């Protein structure tokens, strides 16, 4: 459904931004995909989104929002639903893993420059906090 690698990568982190915006925690803006001309622009926007996501999760913890705290949100069609923090984070993680796999496949199949390690366990071992 995503015509280019550029669009697929944007979709990956754009979903995080979209969900944060839905629940009222996006205190930043990202440009539309058509305004991000290079992969460097895409990666900078992705890094910003990831940094903000971590800051927002930390803010939620300071606000003592439990993992079962419920947010109300509306879909693009205007339908209203509820979701817990726990389910939103699980959805975003699953979404991320799915599309990271697609990105890795596309890059490897086109013999592009190798991607950095994408295995979650490697990341956890290298980024102990």
Secondary structure, DSSP 8 states (H G I E B T S, - for coil): --SSHHHHHHHHHHHHHHHHHHTT---S----GGG--SHHHHHHHHHHHHHHHHHHHHHHHHTT--TT-EEEEE-TT--EEEEEHHHHHHHHHHHHHHHHHHHHHHHHHTT-S------HHHHHHHT--
